[in-house]
């Protein structure tokens, strides 16, 4: 599988990464999915301390322990759950993050995390304090690099001004083109990579698009009726000879700011299908232009 440099770091990540949130808590089943991803050439595994209240990190760490030096583990922090494990609060403070990393390292059974990310964030956060925590963790060798997981342009701009982040994880797809307005061009200009999630837009950009679009709920700027109009056009004009999922993943990878697409898989078959999609032919510039003509150039409204 092809690899791309993550920002200006020494990390080269597979174009497909495994989003571990959907692995579940059955360790045996999760291990088969992780092993299938490794067989497909995936070297980048994304987890978070909040996923299943720490259980996800434990499963991922155990499964990757034998190949630790060959893989890149990304985790996230900032969500502090309660003792009952039925809720959490946001805490991006330096003290909390420095403690949270140590708990993550223990669950992951490793001495370092390759990429540690702030799991959200707002402009009201103590951003300088958060950055100080990241920098100290780097200096201590507990993390190799850091980034943020955010869709908020104002938050992204602050971290670009004040920190040495190498990546931003964000939602991005053919049906959610909001990052194209500002975030992707700015991040590319600054040499900071994007890792995308939500590439198939909750299954709307899949071969089950008609079923998914018929639920009457719509998606972001799209009403259900609009989805039932635009998705068949995408299938007919861009994806007639290939799966719509392939087009969705290749659309994200066509943007030069994007280093990897995070794909969730709950079965081995999904892992292999996603790998085929990522390894398939890239979109041409004409196909990308056609997608732009068929879809909305969405804009952020609430997070400026």
N, C-alpha and C positions, 0 to 999 in steps of 0.2 A: 504494500500500500504506500502511496506517495506520502511524503512528510513535508511539513512547512515549518519555518522558523517562527517561534513565538516571540513577537516583538524583536528586540535586539539582544535577546538572551541566548544562552547556549542550549536551550531546549528546542528540539525538533519533534513536533507532534504529528501523529498520523492525521490525515484529513478527516477521518472519522474517529470520534472518541466515543467511549461507552459512558452514557449517562447512567450512573448506578442507582439512582433513586427508584427506578422501576424494578429492581432485582427482587424485591420482597425479602422475607425473613427466613425462607427455607434455604439453609446454607448449601445443601447438596445441589439443589436446582440452580442457585445463584452461581455456584462454582462452574457448572457446565456452561452457563452463559458467558462467564468471564473467560473460560478456557477457549470457547469458540471465538471470542473476540481476539484473543491472542493468536489463534491459528490464522485468523484473517489479516493479521498484521497490525492490529490496533495496539498502540503503545501508550495511549492517553486515557486515563480512567478518572472520571469526575464524580466525587462524592461530597458529602457535607456532614457536619456533626449532627445537624438536626434530623437528617433522614432516619426514620424509625428510631429516633432518640438515641443515636449512637450505634445501633445495631448494624447499620449499613457499613459504617467504617470498619467495624469488627470483621464483617464478612469479606469485605474488599481486602483488608489487610491480610487476613488468613489465606485468601486465594492467591494473592500476589507475592506472598512472602518468599517463595522459591525463585521468583524472577525479578526481585525488587530492583536490581541495578539495570534491568533492561526496560523498565517502564517508567512512566511519568504519572505520579499521583497528584491530583488536584483536590483540595478540600476547601471548605468554607466555614467561617465562623461569624458570630455576632448575634446569634439567636440563643438566648439562655432559657432552657426549659425548666419547668417546675418539678418538684419531687414526684408528683403524681403522674408525670409524663402525659398530661392531657392538654398542655398549653405552654406558651413561651412568651418571653418579652424581648424587645430589641435592646441590645447593649453593645455599642461599638467602642466602649471605653478601653483604654490601654490595659488596665488591670485585668479586665475580663478576657480580652483577646489573648493576653500572654498566658493566662491560665488555661483557656480553651484549647490553645495549640498543644499544650502538654497532654491534655486528656485525649486529643485526637491522635497524637503520636503513639500513645499507649494503646489505643484501640486499633490503630493501623499497624502496630507491631513494627515500627520503623523509627529511625533516628532523625529523619528529616522529611519534610513535605516539599515536593518540587515546586508547587504553586499553591499558595495560600490566598484565598479570596475573601473579601468582605461580602457577606451574604445579604446584600441589599444596601440600604442607606438612604439618607435624605440630606438636604442642604443644611438642616438644623443640627446635624451630628457634630461632635467635636473632631472635625476632620484632621486637624494638625495632630491631635493626640492619637488618633487611629494610625496615622502615617508613622508617628514615632514608634508605636508598638511594632509595626511591620519592619521598620528599619532595624530596630533592636533585635528582633527575631532573626533577621538576616545575618546580622553581625554575630549572633550567638550560634549560627549554623543550624538552627532548628527549621528554617525554611530557606529554600534557595531563591525564590522570587515571589512576588505578590501581585495581586490584581484585585479588581472589584467585579461584582456581579450586579449590574445596574442597567436600567433603561432610561434613566433620568439625565438628560443633557446637561442640566446645571451641575449635578453631582460629578458627572464625567469631566466636565471642564475644570472643576476644582482640583480633582486628582491629577489631571494632566499638568496643571500649573504648579502643584505643590509636592508631587511625589514621583517615584521612579517605577510606577506600575508598568508591567509589560503586557497586560491583557485586560480586556473587558469582556465579560460574558453577558450576552443580551439576547432577548427574543428578536428573531428576524426571520421573515419568510416572504414568499411571493405575495401573500395576503396581508402581511404586516411589514410594509416598506418604510415605516417611520425612521429607522436608523439612517436611511439614505439621505434624509434631509440635511443632517448635520453631523451626526456621530461618526458614521463610517468615513467620510472624507477627512474629518479632523483627526481621527485616530490613525488613518493611513499616513497623513502628513507628519504626525508626531512619531511614527514608527512603533505604535502600540497595536497589537493584534486583537482581533475580535474572535471570540469563540461563541458560536450561535446555538441557541436552543429554540425549540418550537418550530423547527424547519418545515414540518408537515402540517402545521396549523391545526392541531387536535384531530388529525386524520382527514381534514378536508382536502389536503393535497395528496390523496392516495386514490387507489382504484375504487375505494368505497365512498368516493366523493358525493355521489347522489344521495346515498343513505344518510351520510353525515350532514349534508346541506338541507335535508328535508325536515329537520327537527324544528324549524321555525325560529331558532334562537339567533341566527346570524353570527357574525364574527367581526369584532371591532367596527370599522366603518361600513361593513357590508350587511345589508339586510338579507334574510334568507332568500328572497326572490332574486336578489342580485347574485348571490352565490350560485343559484341554480342556472343563472345565465352565463356567468363568467367561467365557471369550472368546466363545463362541456366545451367551451371555446378553447380553453387552455389544452384540454385533452386532444381536441381535434387538430388544432393548429401547431402545437408545440410537442405534444407527447403522443402523437398517433402511433409511432413505431416503438414506444418504450413506456415503461410504467411512469405514472405521474409522480410517484415518490422519487424516481431518479431525477426528473426535471427539478423537483423541489430542492433536493440536496445539491444538485449541480448549480442551481441558481445562486445559492448562498456561496458556494465555492468559487463562483465566477467573479465575485467581488474581491479585489486585491487586498482589502483590509482583513479578510477572513482567513484564519489559519486552520480552523477545524470546526466541524459540525458535530454537536453533541447529540447522539441518537440514543433514545431509551429503548431497551429490549427486555421483554419478559419471557422470551423463548429463544432457543438456539436458532430456530428458523428465521426469526426477525433479525438477529445479528447477521446471519449470512445474506439475507435480502438487503439489509442496509449497506453491507460491505460491497455487494454487487453494484448497488446504486452509486456509491462513492467512487468505485473503480471504473464506472462506465465512462462513455465519451463526454468530455466537457461540452457545455453549451457554446454555440457560436455567438458572436456579437450580434448577428441578425436575430437569433432566437431570443437573446436577452432584450433586445429592442422591441421585439414583438410582445414579450411578456409585459414590458413597461406600457405598451400601447393598450393592452387588454385589461390592466389592473390599475388600482388607485395608488397614487403616490401619497400615502398617508402621512399625516403630520402630528407631532406631539402637541397636545393642547394643555393637559393638566399638570405637566411636570416642569414647566419652564421656570 
